[in-house]
Amino acid sequence: MSSRSWAGCWLLVVLTLGGAVAVHADVFRPAYLELREAGTDVYDVLLKLPAQGERVPPIEVRFPDETLALAEPVARYQSDAYMMRWQVRRDGGFVGQTVAVDGIATGASDVIVRIERADGTSQVEHLLPERPAFVVVGPSGAGEVAWTYLVLGIEHILGGVDHLLFVLSLLLIVRGGKPIFLTITAFTVAHSITLVAATLGWVHIPGPPVEAMIALSIVFVAAQAVQGLRGHPGLTARAPWVVAFSFGLLHGFGFAGALAEVGLPQSAIPIALLMFNVGVELGQLMFVVATLGVLALFVRAAARLPQWLAYLPPYAIGTVAMFWVFERAAAF
């Protein structure tokens, strides 16, 4: 395939991601609502809102009718978050009732909800502007827990543009079915290792440096793509699985940070962790297949594009990633 063909196809892929990059330039920082059963019909409430300085999203929890606040909310800033804690009571509890979160559309892009029951089981919900409410259910089985965390994993990887741009940068360099398979497999194995290790508390690395290094990994691979176009293949072209595995370890810590925002049900930690990881892999596979599909679809149409367009995708990816490096380093 000519470099012109590759240029046109990847240009279309990058332009498709362009709008998402503008929206998701920051790391995954949803609002978080936790309802923890503290007694008969009594719940401890925690609302954690991502804050930028003194700016806090105008998000409010709307409980079912006849819910009484037993104390005024206690609010405080912690790092880059605004946290509110209080306690509520409702005769008969919340099971079967609807709880809504108002203000998602004008505040955070999504809200993770977690209900901790007295028996150690939990319910996890992911609220969006078009779906800002949920129904509280009773204790769930392993199947429901597995499905919930599978969906969360898929949603996270497809919403994590930094991880997708890293994979896209690799695909700009690696050619052929077997090399692509080995490269993606190496990336998968690596980030699975650190995701498990960090989530279970075996290893701990602060989030902001990890996010900055993830952005820097994208800059590195994008630069390698430019180097290859100039006729000087780098390490990524010669041993792509080595680069994918090495940086995959780093990306795994990023996935663990997202999972930490959700938490794990104490009664089903292994299955929840496994299915979140499987969801990440499925979402990643969906992206790779879709990207290669776009490549195959537009290869003929791109044959007449000028040679210089081959440099546009890696330069665009590298520029965006370098912006993230400075932005995230400033948050240390």
N, C-alpha and C positions, 0 to 999 in steps of 0.2 A: 504494500500500500504506500502511495506517495505521501510525502510530508504535507502536501497541499490538502490531500484528503483528510489526513488526521487533523490538520488545522481547522478545517471547516466543521468537522463533526464535533470536535471538542469545544469549539467556539459556541456551538449551539448548546452543549451541555452546560458550559459556564454561564451563558446568558440565562438559561433556565433556572440555575441556582441563584442568580444575582439578586432577585427580590428577596429570597429567603436569607441571604447573607446580610442584607440591610436590616432585616428584622431581628435576626439571631446573632448579631455581632458579639453580644455578651454571652457569658456562660449560662448554663441551665440554672435559673434561680426562680423557681415557682414560689408562690405563697404556700403556707403550710398551716393546716387546721388539724388539731388533735383533740379528740374527745375521749377522755379516759374514765371508765366507770370507777367511781370512788365509793359507792355504797348503793343502797336501794334507791333507784330513780335519781341518783346524784352523779353528776359528771364534772370532772375537772376539764377546763377548756384552755387550750393554748393556741393562739393565733400568731404566726410568725410571718411578717411582711418584709420583702426585700426593700431596703432603704438606700437612697443615694443622698448622703448628707442628711438634711432635715426633711427631705421629700419622702413621704410615705404613701403608697397606693391607697386610695379611698375605698378600702374593702371592708365590708361588714358582714357578720354572720346573722342570718335570719332563721331563728329556731321555730319549731311548731308552736301553735297557740298554747297558752297555759304554761309556758316555760318561765320559771322565775329565776332571776339572778340572785344568788345568795350573798354576793359581795360585789363591790365595784371592781372593775378590771384594774389590775396592777400592770403598768406599762413601763418599759425601759428599753434603751438601745443596747444592743450587744453586737459588737463588730459592725457588720454592714446590714444588720437586720433590726427591725422594730418588733418587739415581742410584747404580747398582752396575755395575762393569765387571770382567769376568774372561775367561778364555780356556779353551776346552774342545777336546777331541780325541775323535774316534770313528773307528776303522778302517772304511773304506768310506763315510764321510761320513753325512749325514742324509737324502739323497734316498731317498724311499720309506718313511721312518720317521715315527713320530708324536711330536710335541712337544706337551705339555700345559702349561697354566698353572693352578695350583691357587690357590684363594682368591678367585676373581673375585666370587663371590656375597656374600662378607663384606667385600670391599675395593672397588676401583673397579668401576663398572658395566660396563665393557668394556675390552678390551685390543687395541691395534693392534700387529700383528706384521709385521716387515719383514725379509726375508732378502736380503742383497746378495751376489750371486755374483761370482766373480773376473772373469767376462766382461762385467760391467757390467749384466746383467739382474737383475731382482729379483722377489720374490714378496711380496705383501701379503695379510694375513689380518685379519679383524675377529672377535675372540673375544668371546663373551657367556657369562653364567652357564650357560645351557642348552647351549652349544657351546664348551667350554673347551679343545678340542684341535684340531690340524690336522695334515695330512700334508705333509711337505716334498716338493715336486715339482722336476723338472728345469727347464731354461730354457723360458720361456713365449713364445708368439707375441704379436703385437700384439692379436689378438682377445681373449686372456685378460686382458691388461693393460687393455684398454678396458672389459671387463665388470667387472673388479674395481673400477676407479675410478668407473664409473657407479653401481654399488651403494653405494659409500662416499658419493658425493654425495647420493643419495636418503636414505640412513640419516642423514646429518648434518642435512639440512634438516628431516626429520620428527622428529628428536630435539632440534632447536634451537628450544625453545618461544619464546625471545625473538624470533627471526625470524618465527615463525608469528603471534605476537601483534601484531607490526607490520603484517603483511599483513591480519590480522583487523581491526585498527583502521581500516585504509584501507577495508575492505569495509563497515564500519559507516557510512561517510560517502558513499562513491561508489555511485551508483545507475545501472542500465542496462548492457546488454551492452557497448556500444562504449566508454563511459568506463572500465569495469572493465578491459577489454582493454588500453586505452592506458596505464592506470595501472600494471598489472602488467608490461606490456612495458617501461615506463620504469624500473621498479625492477629488472627483469632486466638490461637493457642497462647500467645504472649499476653494479650489483654485479659484473657480468662484467668490466667495465673494471678496477676496482680489485683484483679477485681475481687477474687475470692480472698486473697491474703489481706487486702485492706479492709474489706467488709467484715471479716471475722476478727479484726483487730490485731492480726499478726504483724502488720507493718503499718506505720503511720507517716504520711508526708503531708505537710500543710497544703491546702487547696490552691491558693493563689499562685505559688511558684509552679505547681503542676500545670495549671491552666496556661501560664506563660510559656512553659517548656513545650506544651502540646502545640501551641501556635508556632513556636520556633521550629518544631519538627516539620511543620507544613512548609515553612520557608526553606528549610534544607532540601526537601524533596523537590520543591518547585525549582530551586536553583539547579539541582541535578538534571531536571528536565531541560532547562535552557542549555546546560553544558552539553547534553547529548545532541541537541539540535545543532550545536556548533561543531559537531564532529569529534567531541572528546567525552565519550561515555564515562560516567563516574561510578562510584561504588554501587549505587542503586541499580544501574543497568547491568553491572557485572554480577552482583549477588543481591538481587532484590529481596530475597527472603531474610537475609541478615538484617537489612535496614528495617524491613517490616516487623521482624520479631523484636528488635531492639527498641524501636519507638512504640511498638505495641504494648510493651511493659509499661511505658509511660502513660499511654492512653487508658490502660486499665484502671489507673488511679483516678482518672477523670470519670470513668463510668462508676467507680465506687463512690465518688463524691455525689453523683446524682442519686445513687441508690440510698445513700445516707439521708438525703432529703426525705425519702419515702419511709425508710425504716423497714425492718423485717418482723413478721409475726413470730413471737417467741415460741409458739407451738408448732411452727412449720418453717423454721429457718432453712433447712437444706433444700426443700422443694421450691421455696420462694427465690432463693439465690440461684438455683439451677435454672429456673424458668425465666428469670430476668436476663440471665446470660444467654439463654437460648433465644429470647426475644431480640436481644442485641444482634445476635448472629443472623437471625432471619431478616431483620431490617437491613443489615449490611448486605446480605445476599440479594435482597430486592433491589437495592441501589446499584450493585454491580451489574446485575442482569439488565436493569433498565438502561444503565449507561451504555453497556455494550450493544443493547438493542438500538439506541439512538445512533450509535456509531455505524451499525450495519445499515440503518435506514437511510442515512444521509451521505454515505460514502460516495455515491456516484454524483450527487448534486454538488459536492464540495470539490470536485476534481479541477474546476476552473478557477479556484480562488488563488489570490497571489501568495507567493512564498512567505512573505513576512507575517502572515496571519498565524503561522505555526508557533510564533513566539508569544502571541497574545494570551492564550490560556495560562501558561505557567507564570507569566509576568503578572497577570491579573490575580491569580491565586496567591502568589508571593506577596504582592502589595497588600492585599486584604489581611493576610496572616501577619505581616510585619506590623500593621496597625494594631492588631490584637496583642502582639508582643508588648508594645509600648503601653497600651491601655491596661493590660492585666498586670504588668510590672508596676504601674502606678498605684495599683490597689494593694500592694504588699503591706 
